[in-house]
């Protein structure tokens, strides 16, 4: 019984590899991918070296190497340019909108921008009439500062 199991250990390593790949789909942090790669390497190794101790050593070394070398490189590639990506209202700076409620001189009005209606003030403090196209210059809290185009 045990000799049959040991002669087919490559199948077990292949199942472990596929299981780790499936579980990685749910996590997305590339941690389990390291173990999937290690189990695949160990499955190939088990065809050459039937000793379970050698296979466990290969799995441990391959896991350590992929966690330290492969995973950081893949994470860097996956998240490339993420620090430059604007989100939320930062992405609206420079975009055009339409005044939906007149912005009074030195006061506030409303601007339709990015599919939402925002409280807004004029950059130079002047009045901007309803229907005027404006460009967002900056944002403080929930109030946009806009200028006429």
Number of C-alpha atoms within 10 A of each C-alpha: 5 7 7 8 11 15 13 15 19 23 17 15 23 19 16 19 24 18 15 19 18 14 15 18 12 8 11 10 12 18 18 22 25 23 25 26 22 24 29 21 20 29 25 15 18 23 15 11 13 15 14 12 10 14 24 14 12 19 22 15 14 20 24 15 14 19 19 12 12 16 18 14 12 13 13 11 10 10 9 11 9 9 7 7 9 11 8 6 14 11 11 19 16 14 13 19 24 18 24 19 20 19 23 17 14 12 13 20 22 21 31 19 19 13 7 10 15 20 18 25 27 23 16 12 16 15 17 22 16 15 14 16 18 22 21 23 16 16 16 9 6 10 16 25 23 28 20 19 10
